[in-house]
């Protein structure tokens, strides 16, 4: 009777890794062993390296899930942001914010300035930094947030939608201050701000200085109540200078007021 062939040790190890849910080790096992053969680490060092590879892959998958959930979209590295054209914006302050200490302290960050000066880029960089630290982040333009809350009242999902907006460790509200808000949307915004005040951090991006928010909201008293809570112990970044987005070329005579 023929003797059964010996099982392949590599395949047996890969099968065990899969059973133990060590999916990256299972997938990269041949490469891990090839590197070990070339460097000859100790047994304990080889095991540490293999587990670190698995750990790093799991951390990256978790970050990617949080980024998808956050709806931040594409971001640039902080090192690629051109601070030279924003001389009043301190790189050291932005780097400090990227440590996410303000989230631990439950403080807000307000980014205000002219359009196309980099506010959204910085907001998304800070949002990604929070995702990389395992925090829940939700990015939304203000109009979309208010529309989603309004629609949720009609279809019975209001509590679920409000929980996502209200309970995220970091809420990034972009494009705040475009157009006047009717009383219902103004009250929804107040509810969000009140829910998060001193409990969780909010990044708010606006082209409109807070002194003009009385024009945006139907009630001066409501404007004060919202702005007061947003600014309470917040870090404010002002963006000045020429806009990043420029036309390629311009033809014709200047228009009146241009």
CORPE-V835286 format. One line per field, one symbol per residue. phi: phi as a letter, one per 40 degrees, with the letter a starting at -180 (. if undefined). A space follows every 50 residues. Layout:
phi = ???
//
This chain:
phi = .cccccccdcccccccccccgccccccbdcccccccccbfccdccccccc ccccccccccccccccccccgcgcbbcdcccccccbccccdccccccccg cccccfbbbbbbiccgbhccdcccccccdccccgccbbbacdcccccccc ccccbgbdccccccccbcdbbbbcfchcgcbcdcccccccccccccdgba cbbbbacbdcccccccbcbdccdccccdcccdgccbbbbbgccccbccab bgccccgc
//
